[in-house]
């Protein structure tokens, strides 16, 4: 009977210890989640701003390339016309 009583006490101690561990883990997870989610949102906002900036730079460079291509073909056409009519 004494062994059974000791086993019951040990089981209750384990339950109390496991409940303390579970409570501590839930607090740690809550703190971790509260600190990660705002940082994630800030990182997403920063990334969005960077993407918009790089897209504008890309668009400007594409417009310059298109302008130079048109200028090249226009000057080529003028040279060909000068050669033909001279």
Phi, psi and omega in degrees: 000324181294321178296318180296321179296316179295321177297321178296318179295317180296322179295319178295321177297320178297318179297316179297316179297315179296323177295320177296318179295316179298317180296315179297317178298319180293324176294318179296316180296320179297315179297318180297315180296319180294330180274331183280317186299313177297321178295323178296318180295318177298318179296320178295318178296317179297318179296320180297317179297317179297318179297318178297318180297314181291327176295319178297317178298317178297316180297318178297318180294323177294322177294320177296316179299317179297318179298314180294324177296314179297318178297318179298312181292326177294314179293324176297318178296319178296319179296317179297316178297321178295320180293318183292315187269002175254000000 
